[in-house]
């Protein structure tokens, strides 16, 4: 049981497709690893990978869980 809001954290994850985002959200909530999960509209990410700057479309997931 969550005692207060300081016991909660938000975990941010990206997925490469809406289907992948749906599967991740369903899995973490079904397994009670997160109390809830939201899928945010597509985002554009810029990051270093293999020594180069990469850009790709991704889906942002926000998941609420405990520090445990």
C-alpha positions in Angstrom: 0.0 0.0 0.0 1.3 3.5 -0.8 1.6 5.4 2.4 2.3 8.9 0.9 3.3 10.5 -2.4 7.0 10.4 -1.5 6.7 6.6 -2.0 5.8 7.1 -5.6 8.0 7.6 -8.7 7.3 8.1 -12.4 9.2 5.9 -14.8 9.5 7.1 -18.4 10.1 4.7 -21.2 10.0 5.0 -25.0 8.7 2.4 -27.4 9.2 2.1 -31.1 5.5 1.6 -32.0 2.0 2.1 -30.6 1.6 -1.7 -30.4 4.8 -2.1 -28.4 3.7 0.8 -26.1 0.3 -1.0 -25.5 2.1 -4.3 -24.7 4.5 -2.7 -22.2 1.7 -0.7 -20.4 -0.6 -3.8 -20.2 2.2 -6.0 -18.9 3.4 -3.7 -16.1 -0.1 -2.9 -14.9 -1.3 -6.6 -15.1 1.8 -7.7 -13.1 1.2 -4.8 -10.7 4.6 -3.4 -11.3 2.9 0.0 -11.9 -0.3 1.4 -10.6 -1.0 3.0 -13.9 0.5 3.8 -17.2 -0.1 6.4 -19.9 0.9 6.4 -23.5 1.7 9.9 -24.9 1.3 10.8 -28.5 4.3 10.1 -30.8 7.4 12.1 -30.0 10.6 12.8 -32.0 13.8 11.7 -30.2 17.3 12.8 -30.9 20.1 10.7 -29.3 23.6 9.3 -29.7 23.8 5.7 -31.0 26.8 3.9 -32.6 28.9 7.1 -32.6 26.3 9.2 -34.5 23.4 11.4 -33.8 20.2 9.6 -34.6 16.6 10.8 -34.8 13.5 8.6 -34.7 9.8 8.6 -33.9 8.9 6.9 -30.6 6.0 6.7 -28.2 6.5 8.0 -24.7 5.1 5.9 -21.8 4.7 7.3 -18.3 4.3 4.7 -15.5 3.6 5.4 -11.8 5.1 2.9 -9.3 6.7 2.8 -5.9 10.3 3.2 -4.9 10.3 -0.5 -4.0 
